[in-house]
Amino acid sequence: MAKDWKFVTKRDRVVTASSTAAGLAVLGLGLSFVFNPVAIGVAAGLGAVSAVRLSRSAYRKKYANRLIKSGSVEAVADDAPITGIVADISTQLGMKDPPKIYTIKNSYDAGAFAAVPGANIILTTKAALTDGMSEKELRFVAAHELSHLKAKDNRSLGVFGLNTVAKTARYLVLGCIIAAGASLFGAALPVVAAAGTVTLLTGTAIAIGSYIAAKVAMKSGQRTMEQRADRNALYITRDLESGKSALARVYPEKLKKVSLFKEAFMDHPSLDRRIKIMTKAFKKVSKQPLLQETAVPVTVTTQSTANNGLKN
């Protein structure tokens, strides 16, 4: 008997938590070698601000509202195929309100599809919606993005922890550079210069290494979430071939097949590896019962220009 489908599995949580722990470990190692109070102060202060901003969904909503009011995006019509597809999948997933869909003006990227965490919107481009993608392919892409929203990726430990660690490590590098520069004026800043310029430069190198390691850990967690969204999209659509062809359309040629080293710095797996993972996952997905429509009513929010202030 098939088990109930888990949109976020224990393995997903373990991988993202492990990535976060690894990032924290290398950040802690970097901090332990950087004794300058200016460098640590910059990293701690800006890191704390970043953590607060990342933890507030209101911040993301404000970002989305600013984006909409700026006129750089415009709403997709209610009768557009993608709107109906998103509304249908939202119903299946039990989401009370389907996300609003906007196209980015002055962008011709045929591979642009992104759910904005915490704001319940999906950003895409007119090229992505009109560049020959079939309805089945659009359905897979929409299911992938809705899976991110369903799993509440913006509130997960992986996203919050990994982003905080990576940003703090970057601020540590900035702090070391500031402290190293300030040490040149040792007469005026004796506390800053106490460790000496050579020591500060060494600390900067260590901080850069910590940042790179933290970034690799963050990217590993992000790739895990992308693979999970692919798996969930397969569960929703039951259409491996459309998923493969949709990804082949949206992937830049240079990212279709890359080395493991290069992929370590990417937030999405290479197309070649991604399709292999999807093909393997589909064997398990196909054994699961079909996702049934829920009784949760769907409110299709009108996205006319009169309501959102966008100009055609």
Secondary structure, 3 states (H helix, E strand, C coil): CCCCCCCCCHHHHHHHHHHHHHHHHHHHHHHHHCCCHHHHHHHHHHHHHHHHHHHCHHHHHHHHHHHHHCCCEEECCCCCHHHHHHHHHHHHCCCCCCCEEEEECCCCCCCCEEEECCCCEEEECHHHHHCCCCHHHHHHHHHHHHHHHHCCHHHCHHHHHHHHHHHHHHHHHHHHHHHHHHHHHCCCCHHHHCCCHHHHHHHHHHHHHHHHHHHHHHHHHHHHHHHHHHHHHHHHHCCHHHHHHHHHHHCCHHHCCCCHHHHCCCCCCCHHHHHHHHHHHHHHHCCCCCCCCCCCCCCCCCCCHHHHCCCC
